[in-house]
Amino acid sequence: MSWFGNHSSSTQTDVEAELTRLRRALEELSREHLRGQHGLSGLRSRAETLWHDRDWHARDLLDSTRAAGRAAQDCARQHPLAGVALLLGIGAAIGCYAYCRRHPEHYSNWRRNI
């Protein structure tokens, strides 16, 4: 006894249409899966490239930081008074900032006089 023998032809065509639709959906999923694999390998290679570039950037940053430190040390040796003046200026700026944070009424009066 056949499955389609007992049903009308419209039911058989409906089932065949559904099977065709499912086959197409399966083919589309297969294509998307292949595209996804290619995309995944592309992302993996990009991540590896960024990982290796990170090492280069870190080395460049380390070298430039060391060079700046040596230049600052040389400048401080050649101009000791400029170094002391710079430290006093930084200290004064931090002190003014701290004072304005603790006493906001003085800061608001100063802002009104401008």
N, C-alpha and C positions, 0 to 999 in steps of 0.2 A: 504494500500500500504506500503510495507516494505522498509526500508532504503536500505538494501542490495539486495533487489530483482531486482533493476534496474541496478546494477553495476556488473562488472565481478567478478569472484572469486578471482582474484589476488588483487583487491582493498579491498575485504573483508579480505583476509589474511594480507594485509598491515595494515589495521585498527586494526585487532586483535593483530598483532605483536607490533604495537605502544601502544595499551592498556596494553599489557604484559610488555613492556619496562617501561611505566609510573608507573605501579603497583610496579615493582621492585625498581624504583627510589624512590617511596613513602615509601616503606619498608626500604630502605637504609637510607632515611632521618629520619625515625622514630627511627632507631637504633642509628644514630648519635645524635639525640636529647636526647635519654636516656643516651648515653655515656657523652654527654655534661652536663646533669644534675648531673651525678655522679662526673664529673670533677669539676663542680661548687661547689658542696658540699665539695669536697676535698680542693679546694682553700679557701672556707670559713673557714673550720676548721683550715687550715694552717695559715690563717690571724689571727684568734682568738688566736692561740697558740703564734704567734709572738707578738701579742698585749700584752698578759700576760707576756711573757718573757721580753718584753721591760720594764715593771714595775720592774721586778727583777734586770735587768741590771742597771736601773737607781738608784735603792736603793743601789746596790753594789758600783756603781761609787760614789754616794754621801757619803757612809760610808768610802770608801778608801780616798776620797778627804778630809773629815773631819779628818781622822787619819793622813794624811800627813800634814795637817795644824797644828794639835796639836804637831806633831813631830818637825816641823820647829819652832814652837813657843818655845818648850822646848829647842831646840838647840840654839836658839837665846838668851834665858835667861842664859843658861850655858856658852856660848861663845860669849859675846857681841862684842869683837874685831873681831872675824871671820865674824860676821854679817856685821859690818861696812866695813871690807875689801872686802867682797863680793859685797856690794852695790857700793863701789868705783870702783871695777873691772868692774861691769856691766855698770856703768856710763862712764868709760873710753872706753869701747868697743863701746857703742852707739855713743860717741863723735867722735871716729875714723871713724866709719861708716859714720856719717853725714859729716865729713870733706872730706872724699874721694868722697862722692856723689856730694859735692859742687865744689870740685877742682879735676876734673878727670885727669888733666895733671900731678899732683903729683903721682897719682895712676899708670898711664901708665909708668912714669919714674921708679918708684919702681919695676914694673913688668919687665922692660928691664934689670935691674941690677941683677935679680935673676939668 
